[in-house]
Amino acid sequence: MTSIELIQKPLLEFTPAEACAAMNRSFEEYLVPMVFTPATFERRFRGENLDVEASKLWFKGSELVGVVLIARRGWNSRVAAMGLVVGERSKGYGKVMLQAAIDEATARGDHNLLLEVFTPNERARRLYESLGFRNTRLLSTFNCPVKTTSVSSRELTEADPREVARLLGQETDIELPWMVAPETLAATAPPVRAFHLESKAYAIVRADPTRTLLLTLVVPQAYRRQGWGSRLLRAVEAAYADKSLMTYMVLEGPAYEFLTARGWQPQDLTLWEMVRPL
């Protein structure tokens, strides 16, 4: 098999409905179900800085093979999604598609290409390693256990997600994973909601049809180690007590320890963040 067998077309040549349908087909029977509507597709990838020219749909003739979505920020780009339709897997097409993305990123002058892969997905990880990607950081997912709390959600005050994202950028001295970075969160808008607790602790929450994601929690330096983070977390738990509340892309270290100490449960399904220097 050679790359001549495949045809790639930029995402910008397709309507939102066509792009969404291709995405859904390429992620059927995936490890974690991914089903989008055109609206949720746009909302998800807008914040990630999806590049619709660099992103590609791949075909054999007129038949869809798969998708490679590319997000870009400055000298870094990221494989925001890569999937193949069920009948075209295990044929070597993924390597052709990803190598093309690497070549284009190199030609653009990007310095790094990033992606995430679920740790149980050994086949995908071996493919990425064969093309020069290396594990950098382990990312965890936490679920909030069902529990009662004496803290009322009425303590929460609505905030502008953009302002909370800006504060996160000021108060964080590490490079956060792409999907929960300040640049991503700054592009969120209702129905995503942000809250603060007496202007001393802040959170951003996204309620999806099947889950509710705590996207970030930030306490300014001046108010840390005074219980504000714990109090805000309990108020968010109360506000979404009837929902399946979780958080993801959690790095090992203070955030992991904070959630564990407050009874949140780390899940077995973790991810590797991988980077390919260009």
HELIX and SHEET records of a PDB file:
HELIX    1   1 SER A    3  GLU A    5  5                                   3    
HELIX    2   2 LEU A   11  GLU A   13  5                                   3    
HELIX    3   3 PRO A   16  SER A   26  1                                  11    
HELIX    4   4 PRO A   38  ARG A   46  1                                   9    
HELIX    5   5 VAL A   86  GLU A   88  5                                   3    
HELIX    6   6 TYR A   93  ARG A  108  1                                  16    
HELIX    7   7 GLU A  122  SER A  130  1                                   9    
HELIX    8   8 SER A  153  GLU A  155  5                                   3    
HELIX    9   9 PRO A  161  GLU A  171  1                                  11    
HELIX   10  10 TRP A  178  VAL A  180  5                                   3    
HELIX   11  11 PRO A  182  LEU A  185  1                                   4    
HELIX   12  12 GLN A  221  TYR A  223  5                                   3    
HELIX   13  13 TRP A  228  ALA A  239  1                                  12    
HELIX   14  14 PRO A  254  ALA A  261  1                                   8    
SHEET    1   A12 ILE A   7  PRO A  10  0                                        
SHEET    2   A12 LYS A  56  LYS A  60 -1                                        
SHEET    3   A12 GLU A  63  ARG A  73 -1                                        
SHEET    4   A12 ASN A  76  LEU A  84 -1                                        
SHEET    5   A12 ASN A 112  PHE A 118  1                                        
SHEET    6   A12 LEU A 271  PRO A 277 -1                                        
SHEET    7   A12 ARG A 134  ASN A 143 -1                                        
SHEET    8   A12 LEU A 245  LEU A 251 -1                                        
SHEET    9   A12 THR A 212  VAL A 218  1                                        
SHEET   10   A12 TYR A 202  ALA A 207 -1                                        
SHEET   11   A12 ARG A 193  HIS A 196 -1                                        
SHEET   12   A12 THR A 157  ALA A 159 -1                                        
SHEET    1   B 8 ILE A   7  PRO A  10  0                                        
SHEET    2   B 8 LYS A  56  LYS A  60 -1                                        
SHEET    3   B 8 GLU A  63  ARG A  73 -1                                        
SHEET    4   B 8 ASN A  76  LEU A  84 -1                                        
SHEET    5   B 8 ASN A 112  PHE A 118  1                                        
SHEET    6   B 8 LEU A 271  PRO A 277 -1                                        
SHEET    7   B 8 ARG A 134  ASN A 143 -1                                        
SHEET    8   B 8 GLN A 265  PRO A 266 -1                                        
END                                                                             
